[in-house]
Amino acid sequence: QVQLVESGGGLVQAGGSLRLSCAASGTIFSIATMGWYRQAPGKQRELVASVTSGGSTNYVDFAKGRFTISRDNAKSTMYLQMNSLKPEDTAVYYCNADINWARMNYWGQGTQVTVSS
């Protein structure tokens, strides 16, 4: 069984920064595509960024230039550095681990990010 635990959320003023972490238990981390998603009140969960097992990254438009995703396979931990935060970034941020070929997909419990104007 895989467990994903997010941390690092909180309240920050617009223009500020936060660094989210996702710590994974189990042995799949190094072969999983890891991703950060977010869900704002009344909205659907959406992808923020992802990083493959090989280190290739993908960002959605709103994250480009402001957010940086990274992973440390030795620590089984993924990060999301968020800079220049905006009130519209307010959401619960979720960690996801996906191994498509094995049909394995796991979610963390989420961490709240609130950006005040």
Secondary structure as GFF3:
##gff-version 3
##sequence-region A 1 117
A	DSSP	beta_strand	4	7	.	.	.	ID=ss1
A	DSSP	beta_strand	10	13	.	.	.	ID=ss2
A	DSSP	beta_strand	18	24	.	.	.	ID=ss3
A	DSSP	three_ten_helix	29	31	.	.	.	ID=ss4
A	DSSP	beta_strand	33	39	.	.	.	ID=ss5
A	DSSP	beta_strand	46	51	.	.	.	ID=ss6
A	DSSP	beta_strand	57	59	.	.	.	ID=ss7
A	DSSP	three_ten_helix	61	63	.	.	.	ID=ss8
A	DSSP	beta_strand	67	72	.	.	.	ID=ss9
A	DSSP	beta_strand	77	82	.	.	.	ID=ss10
A	DSSP	three_ten_helix	87	89	.	.	.	ID=ss11
A	DSSP	beta_strand	91	99	.	.	.	ID=ss12
A	DSSP	three_ten_helix	100	102	.	.	.	ID=ss13
A	DSSP	beta_strand	104	107	.	.	.	ID=ss14
A	DSSP	beta_strand	111	116	.	.	.	ID=ss15
###
